[in-house]
Amino acid sequence: MKIIEDPAILEQYIRLHHFQKVFDVEKIPFKIWNLYEGEVLMEEGEELKELYYVVAGRVKVTTSVQTGKFLLLRFNHPLTILGDLELVRDVPIQSQVTAVIDSVIMTLPIDYIKTNEMTNAKFLMQLLQHISYKLQTSTTSARVNLLESVESRFASFLLSTVSSEPDNNFGQELQTMKIAEIADLLGTSHRHLNRVVRKLTEEKIIAREKNHLIIIDEERLSEMSQGIRFE
């Protein structure tokens, strides 16, 4: 993760996401960083030292299971707060967060927040909104992982990766080198997921070309996913 030194870029994201409606932005010690694809932002069990705001890009949130593998909880895109649950409950980091594509992160020191912002009603409302959304999506994620077929879960996964950012290729074209990781995230075997990929390819819902999976029929994928997303 690399700090962005240009104050104009920080100001741009403050205005874009309306932080001035929540904080006194003239005094608050925001920092802004580039987080690169594949880079881990948060590790389970570590102490939370900063509150993170995803202001550009996309990250995935996973949780570890007894086998040592990780299960997918959700993808997060702007504007998302990371560390809100840990801040409120005063517990170590509960999930691993990894950049799916190059992203931009704004940070606030936890010590500063505890000293200056925990009586800020607008900030507390912002936390409440984000925590309640995560509760909703965690319930959906649990249902998907426990009850839905691998085919349905994979369709939900593919559609959850589609980004509205025009320069992002992660959504419509997914590198097949990630297939083994995806199988672990979806709680299935690599062999089973490969069978699903082969079936969807034969039905021309996706295409497998060299090192990529390409979404061809997004409408049929949506039907298979039953409208559920890991978001």
Buried (B, 14 or more C-beta within 10 A) or exposed (E): EEEBEEEEEBBBBBEEBEBEEBBEBEEBEBBBBBBEEEBEBBEBEEEBEBBBBBBBBBBBBBBEEEEEEBBBBBBBBBBBBBBBBBBEEEEEBBBBBBBBBBBBBBBBBBEBBEEBBEEBEEBBEBBEEBBEBBEEBBEBBEEBBEEBEBBBBBBBBBBBBBBEBEEBEBBBBBEBEBBEBBBBBBBBEEEBBBBBBEEBBEEEBBBBEEEBBEBBBBEBBBEBBEEBBBB
